Amino acid sequence: GENVEQHPSTLSVQEGDSAVIKCTYSDSASNYFPWYKQELGKRPQLIIDIRSNVGEKKDQRIAVTLNKTAKHFSLHITETQPEDSAVYFCAVPLSGGYQKVTFGTGTKLQVIP
Amino acid sequence: GAVVSQHPSRVICKSGTSVKIECRSLDFQATTMFWYRQFPKQSLMLMATSNEGSKATYEQGVEKDKFLINHASLTLSTLTVTSAHPEDSSFYICSARGGSNTEAFFGQGTRLTVV
């Protein structure tokens, strides 16, 4: 099965600074990599995803980079704001498809005003 | 994005009773739905994959006789926790997707507390 490692488990940054969260995976056939944001007691929300045919994708203050050779992908949040405080999960599909996904262990991000 | 509705959002039940949780895709047909369990401060753990009209596929370590899944239509899947015990208390979340190359959308989750 897919082995997904996510680091760090907790991250505190000052408002306005950048935050980077990294995930590594084991299945080289994986080709879809989403990131989810989960606020306390709420459902995970997809914030950005990337497919294996590109190395980077950006959406305003959020970006994801993918290194297929090294089998890792990272979430970058710039100009962090207090409302970015949440738990972030990476996910990797099993068996190279889009069906079942394995979630990373999560990163609790705290943005300090 | 698409809407997935999960009901109830919170439920408290007595030990030994059964609880049914519904997951509905409101504006698309979900060929596949997934059920996850999330303990406090932990990640989402996939319990089972539910395909419309066929038996669910359970992940290793998940008791299929305890967590009954039914996916009778393209818009509804149900998870029944049978003979619930306090250790079953958790946050249960479903997700649904319309096809193999589409994004999965999550329900709002069900907080189950077994007393």
Interface residues (C-beta under 8 A of the other chain):
Chain A: P34 G41 K42 R43 P44 Q45 L46 D49 F89 G97 Y98 Q99 K100 V101 T102 F103 G104 T105 G106
Chain B: G1 T32 F34 Q42 S43 L44 M45 L46 T49 F91 I93 R97 S100 N101 T102 E103 A104 F105 F106 G107 Q108 G109 R111
